[in-house]
Amino acid sequence: MLKKVALVYFLCFAFLISISEAQQKRSLNHSDYDGWESLRSGKITKDGLWVGYQISPQDGDGRVELFSYKNPENKFVIPRGSGYEFTADNAFAVGKIVPQEDTVHLLKVKKTKKDDMPKDSLFIYQMSTSKLEKFPNVKSFDTPTEKGSWIAILFEKEKPAKKDSADSTAKAEKPKKTDGTKLLVRSLDGSKSFEFERVKSYGFAPNGDYLHFELDKEDTLDNAAIHILDLESGESKTIHEGMTSYTMNRFSPQSKYLAFLTSDDSTKAKKPHYQLQLYDVKAGNLKQLADETAAGILEGGRISENGSLKFSEDETRLFFGSAPDYIDYPYEDDSTILEDERPRLDIWGWQDSQIQPMQLKQKSREESRSYLATIDLSTGKIAQLETPDIEDVRLENKVTRDFGLGTTNAPYERNYSWDIQIGRDVYLVDFKDGSKKLIEKEMSGFPSISPGGKYVYWYGSTDSTWYAYDIETEKKIDLTAGIDVPFYEELHDSPSLPGSYGTSGWLDNDAAILINDRFDIWKIDPKNPGTATNITLGEGRKNNMVYRVENLDRDVLSIDPKSTLILSAFNEMRKESGFYKTMVDSKTAPQKLIFTPNRYYGLTKAKNVDHVFLQRSTYVENPDLYLTDLTFKNLKKVSDLNPQQVNINWGTSELVSYLANDGTPLQGILFKPENFDPNKKYPMMVYFYERSSDGLYSYRSPAPSASTINIPYFVSNEYLVFVPDIKYDLGLPGPSAYNCIIPGVQSVVAKGFVDADNMAIQGQSWGGYQVAYLITQTNMFKAAGAGAPVVNMTSAYGGIRWGTGMSRMFQYEQTQSRIGGTLWQKPLYYIENSPLFFMDRVETPVLIMHNDEDGAVPWYQGIEMFMALKRLNKPAWLLQYNGEDHNLRQRRNRKDLSMRLSQFFDHYLKGAPAPLWMTEGLPAVEKGKTLKYELNEN
């Protein structure tokens, strides 16, 4: 009995200690953001023996950490390391070391010239010996991608020698007029090295046999040149010299050839004329393949410097770009017309295929457009593949066949300003002669070629069907018609055509395609679609489990049917995730490898062994890196992100299930402070944007706000935060939000720990619209924050999304705004869903943010909302960040918004004093002189 009593006392004492520790933890503050770290650039060597990653704070100096897969406790840390990579021989890590942030900041304060700012350094770390080398003043570096143990380092321009103060007659050395600088090429172990001066560009052959480098002009001499270095012999050869430009240099896959462009036109020429050159590396022969006079290129065209050079994998074919020749416009070149005499205007023509804003956004791209062409290296025959009629012919990453896909939406482009679901005509393009065969007119999908080259396949959104086109028989095949499950997005709730769940790849020799439904994966033979089988045996749909094939080797284009497939798995109801395994023709259900209440992502496998790493998180657990193998039996944590979090009153996340007003089952996430006391009453923030509950186990970093509340900050500062899901009825975006958000909030209030008199809502963009709508329908919230809200759909409908130059019509007719018709077809829907027409109902104080370079939502929408509330004498503030986009880009402004959001909501929900910017405003004469964060204690 005494033992039981002692145990009870012990447990009570331990519980009290844990409560005390939680209460002693401090809340997050705005100064915590800069030091909060994230992990990126996780990499593993091909042999799986070495691993690395980069740790970056939000502001400040990061680091690279490198370690052995077998002994991860012994890390080698490179302070300020960045942009690292493992070499092809698995023996070295190389990367840059960036200047110290504090030093750079101090020099900027002193207005130091750019040329006098500190430059990057380079590190070379040999893993087996822990030997570290550093090189200062580095502009760039390169290593071979496939094999070889070499590095090339291009240094920054050296400063001219200063005049010796002791010698009054000496003159400072005059700098040479060249953009070229010193290039060091050396073996990674340092046993061999070569140096070259005034190098402008360079690059290794993939297999590490050769390096090309280009010399820039010096002073007024035409002595630019291109050279090739044989890395085995150390011999350097001049391939070509005397031209003004050498550019776009590219080795063929097996280093047989080096292709490049040359020009002897002035560097000031508007459109220099180029020649396409080919150097046979083994034979040592150089020949000109084409110039503007070559037969087969674009009529009236020239070789384009804006294209790219690419070889086929068998090195028999070279792809390049051509472009229309430059047109001289007499008016443009007339020097007798002064600039202030030239009219400035845009003419919008009803007949234009694109409206003027779209043309202006794409102007530079159109001016530099090139059209793909190809040359047969054995015959010299050129085939023009792209033309102004068919502008898009896609090349695969590795070109292994003599045909590709060409598409054009030109016949339908005029409607694109308001119809984003226009189709495209799809052609098979023969690389041998450029001929084109029509596959499908006005296709609603995006086609691809199967790895074996037997089929073209796509998802047709107009009828929610997967199709294949048999290239040999020229027959179109319905792949999914006989399968009694939907292959369209089942939760799709906008007026647009629903998308698909994608594919998981093809089996070897194009024997079958793996197509995903919402939960499961289907094997479908294009020659006999009626024999389709569910390789996950329906277990996904049965258990609300989403299975997807993990692609662990990007170089493998198809799937061996006898291989083991690693599947990611996600439970839609519980939000848990993990990995399973199965085989294509397995007769048993997928076998669980690991499945936990976590989020897993970034699964990466070593090329040659089954060593893998991944990241795992919860709301509490940082997304650290873990090592394991393909059994997933032992996960070893090897990083330690943000150890300072242990001293922070953090929080928890939990799933809330509830019913919308129309009875639809919905879910949301409720975030609670770590020291949560169910007997207390907490103020609650409500944030929303479409559906978010799948992110239950996602980690959320404390960070200055780009537009929305930072959830960890508010939770840590004794707020509850609730994030409900929303499902929409077409034509009723505002009522749908009310139908889903309000019952979700009420379900949380019913739990008894919410201070129902101190609740607020906040959202950005589409969420900002819903905030604006809700406060016209209910007074249950004490304060509201609306970022970039559309409040008047009638005026916004005819506006422009300046970020893309597109008309906003499509958004209301087809996508997120979900009206489903034009303004003249459904005028009442536009009015009834527009909060502006009901602003007189608002009793909720509002903080609006809308920035004057918003490229998504016209910023006059925020002005319309503010002016209505001001006219009605309702408390409202509008934050307009100058030169900022839809979401804040500049960190200084993000920090400012974070401060104002917290002060605004603390005042209304916690009774904190209002800051001066709320009580006094910030007059224009005080702009830039004060921030008025000070609290009004009166």
Secondary structure, 3 states (H helix, E strand, C coil): CHHHHHHHHHHHHHHHHHHHHHHHCECCCHHHCCCCEEEEEEEECCCCCEEEEEEEECCCCCEEEEEECCCCCCCEEEECEEEEEECCCCCEEEEEECCCHHHHHHHHHCCCCHHHCCCCEEEEEECCCCEEEEECCEEEEECCCCCCCEEEEEECCCCCCCCCCCCCCCCCCCCCCCCCEEEEEEECCCCCEEEEEEEEEEEECCCCCEEEEEECCECCECCCEEEEEECCCCCEEEEEECCCEEEEEEECCCCCEEEEEEECCCCCCCCCCCEEEEEECCCCEEEEEECCCCCCCCCCEEECCCCCCEECCCCCEEEEEEEECCCCCHHHHCCCCCHHHCCCCCCCCCCCCCCHHHHHHCHHHHHCCCEEEEEECCCCCEEECCCCCCCEEECCCCCCCCEEEEEECHHHHHHHHCCCCCCEEEEEEECCCCCEEEEEEEECCCCEECCCCCEEEEEECCCCEEEEEECCCCEEEECCCCCCCCCECCCCCCCCCCCECCEEEEEHHHCCEEEECCCCEEEECCCCHHHCEECCCCHHHHHCEEEEECCCCCCCCCECCCCEEEEEEEECCCCCEEEEEEECCCCCCCEEEEEECCEEEEEEECCCCCEEEEEEECCCCCCEEEEEECCCCCCEECCCCCHHHHHECCEEEEEEEEECCCCCEEEEEEEEECCCCCCCCEEEEEECCCCCHHHCCCCCCCCCCCCCCCHHHHHHCCCEEEEECCCCCCCCHHHHHHHHHHHHHHHHHCCCCEEEEEEEEEEECHHHHHHHHHCCCCCCCCEEEEECCCCCHHHHHCCEECCCCEECHHHHHCCCCCCCCCCCCCHHHHHHCCHHHHHHHCCCCEEEECCCCCCCCCCHHHHHHHHHHHHCCCCEEEECCCCCCCCCCCHHHHHHHHHHHHHHHHHHHHCCCCEHHHHCCCCHHHCCCCCCCCECCC
